[in-house]
């Protein structure tokens, strides 16, 4: 088995042993914003991201498309991508799951640049907002 795949799977087993799994499972079930890649990921890959302390992770080029760059020295986390192969036996072309490969992704916390769509929240003009700011609320 590939060492990175083994590391991902061992990390999940460690979370079960430590008892941290319920919170991560709860977060992985929470619907992610539809405009981020994690929205369409498998339950396992979303759980891996939440174990790593993030709600958004993307590949290097995906961050570039979002006008962000990965900070120098940031370490990737690995998700598992299925690899399908054509099975041409008996005259049929069917895709068969062959294996999983590790894919490096980086947490949003390890990037810098343009604000992400879900980070920009405009507050309505509230009459007591200045008082709240003055009080430090």
N, C-alpha and C positions, 0 to 999 in steps of 0.2 A: 504494500500500500504506500502511496506517495506520502512523504513526511508531513507536508502541509495539510493534506487531508486528514491524516492521523492527528495532527495538532488541533484541528477544528473539532473533530469528534471527541478527543480527550477533554477539550475545554468544556464541551457540553456535559460530559460525564462528571467533571469536577463541579460544575454548577449544581448538578443534582446532589452530589455528596455534601456540598456546603449548605444546601437548603435555600439558595437564592433563586431557584427556578420559578416559584410562583409569581414573583414580581415580573420577571422577564417574559414569562408566558402571557401574563396579563397585558403587558405593553405590546407584545408581538401581535396580539389580537386586536389592538386598538387600530382603527383605520388610519393609514398614513395618507397624507395629502396626495392627490392623484397626479400631481405634476412632478413627483420625484420617483426615481427608479425603484426604490424600496417598495413602493406601492404594489408592484407586480411580482415581487419576489416570493419565494416559497416561505412557509412558516418557519422552517429550519434556518434559512438565511436571515430572516428578520430577527429571529431569536439570537443568532450569533451577533448581529449588530447591537442588540440591546444589552447583551452580555458585555459588549465593548463600550457601553455607555453612550450610545448615540441613537438618534432617531432618523438620521440621514447619512448614508454612505454611498459613495460613487467611485467609479474608476477615474484614473488620472485625466483622461480625455473628456469624460463627462463633466468633471469640474472645470476644465478649460472652456467648454461650451456654456457653462453657467457663469463665465467671467470671474472665475476664482482660481487660485493656484494653491497647490499643496505646499505647506510650510516645509522649509528645509529641515531634515532630520525626522520628519513624521514617519511613523511605522504603519505599514498597511495591516489591515485585518483581512482575513480570507473567508470568502463565501464559497460554496460548492456549486458549480455549474454542471448540469447533466450533459453528457456527450452521447449523441445518437448516431447510429451507423445504419446504412442500408442493408437489409437482409434480402438478398435476391434468390433465396431458395424457393423451389416449387413455382417459379414464374411470377412471384409476387414481389413488389418493391415495398416493403414495410420497414419503418424505422424501429430500431431496437436500441434500448438503453444499453450502452456499453460500459460506461464508467462515469465517474465524476472527476472534474478537474478543479483545482483551487484557483480562484480569481481574486487578485488583490484589489481591495477597495480602501478608500480613506474616509475617515469620519469627517463630518462637516466642521467639527471643532478643530480639526487639523488643517483647515484651509483658511485663506484670507482673500478678500477682494470685494466684489459687488455684493450687496445684501441679497439674500435669497427671498423669493416671493413670499414665503410664509413668515419671514422675519419682519417684514414691513407691515406694521399695523398702525393705521391712522385712527386716533381717538377723536370722537365727535367733540364739538365745542360745548363743554360742560361748564355751567356757571360757577361751580365751586372748585374747579380744577386748580386754579391759582392758589387757593387756600390750602388744598391738599399738598401742593408742591412746597408751600411755605412751611407746613408742618412736617414735611419729609415723609409723607405717606405714599 
